[in-house]
Amino acid sequence: MLARVFTARFILFGLVLAQLADATTFMVGVSRFGIGLESNGIAAGLYHLGGIDAVLLVKGAVIVATTTILAYTAPRFPRLLVWGGATATSLGLLGFAANTTSILLVS
């Protein structure tokens, strides 16, 4: 039982870390170079509606919702935790890599 709790926490920690890395590099890139480099249409639209605060607020809400859903369903559906955690972590790492590459290319 203890191993399952540790595994769930480890997966959720990785998910949050990857998503926060994505959000941080997004914030740095947009602050330095503007929203023109952003390829995510939803993020660009939110930025035009409410600025960087709107994007970060929605990103934070999605992180909280995702971790909450995965944490509550983990005991009953452990595969959902693994697959959902892997997907969200991968998307965060992809965003981090894309943002970092864009920043390095433009700098």
Secondary structure, DSSP 8 states (H G I E B T S, - for coil): -HHHHHHHHHHHHHHHHHHHHHHHHHHHHHHHH-GGG---HHHHHHHHHHHHHHHHHHHHHHHHHHHHHHHHHTTT-HHHHHHHHHHHHHHHHHHHHHHHHHHHHH-
